[in-house]
Amino acid sequence: MQHKNNMFLGLILGVILPVIAHLLTKHSEIIAQLMPQKPLGLYVLALTGNIIAVWYCYRNDREQVGKGIVLVTFLGMLLAVITKTIVI
């Protein structure tokens, strides 16, 4: 069985948790009920999930997948910080 080890797969896998966090934040009241003082709480949980996935990938010789997840995670968290702190 061939193991997939490419960055594109990592990019796709890395997007899943941040998109779920975004959808839950924008289209549900879960953040108001669970973490009213922490508006970025779900994004931090998505970051944590992605970091665990990166750890798993590097541990199982799938460095390219891990690099894709790291790239998406970094860009997503940078985007979240910029959009939440800069007011135009």
C-alpha positions in Angstrom: 0.0 0.0 0.0 1.4 3.4 -1.0 1.5 6.0 1.6 0.6 9.5 0.5 3.2 12.0 1.5 2.6 15.2 -0.4 2.1 18.8 0.7 -1.2 19.2 -1.2 -2.7 16.5 1.1 -1.4 18.3 4.1 -2.9 21.6 2.9 -6.3 19.9 2.5 -6.1 18.2 5.9 -4.9 21.4 7.6 -7.9 23.4 6.4 -10.5 21.1 7.9 -10.3 22.1 11.6 -10.0 25.9 11.0 -13.0 25.8 8.6 -15.1 23.9 11.2 -14.0 26.4 13.9 -15.0 29.3 11.6 -18.4 27.8 10.7 -19.1 27.2 14.4 -18.1 30.7 15.4 -20.1 32.4 12.7 -23.2 30.2 12.5 -23.8 29.0 16.0 -24.0 30.2 19.6 -21.5 27.7 20.9 -18.8 30.3 21.5 -21.2 32.5 23.5 -22.2 29.5 25.6 -18.9 27.8 26.2 -16.3 30.7 26.0 -18.0 34.1 26.1 -14.8 35.8 27.2 -12.6 34.1 24.5 -13.8 34.9 21.0 -10.8 33.1 19.5 -11.2 29.9 21.6 -12.4 27.6 18.8 -9.5 28.8 16.6 -7.1 27.9 19.4 -8.6 24.4 19.6 -8.3 24.0 15.8 -4.6 25.0 16.1 -4.1 22.4 18.8 -5.7 19.7 16.7 -3.5 20.7 13.7 -0.4 20.6 15.9 -1.3 17.1 17.1 -1.7 16.1 13.4 1.7 17.6 12.6 3.3 15.6 15.4 1.7 12.4 14.1 2.8 13.1 10.6 6.4 13.7 11.5 6.4 10.7 13.8 5.2 8.5 10.9 7.6 9.7 8.2 5.1 11.9 6.4 7.1 15.1 6.5 5.5 16.7 3.4 2.0 16.2 4.8 3.2 17.8 8.1 4.6 20.8 6.2 1.3 21.4 4.5 -0.6 21.3 7.7 2.0 23.7 9.3 1.6 26.1 6.4 -2.2 26.2 6.6 -2.1 26.5 10.4 0.3 29.4 10.3 -1.6 31.3 7.6 -4.9 30.6 9.3 -3.8 31.8 12.7 -2.1 34.8 11.2 -5.3 35.7 9.3 -7.4 35.2 12.5 -5.1 37.5 14.5 -5.0 40.2 11.8 -8.8 40.2 11.3 -9.5 40.2 15.0 -7.0 43.0 16.0 -7.1 45.4 13.0 -10.1 47.5 12.8 -10.6 49.5 9.6 
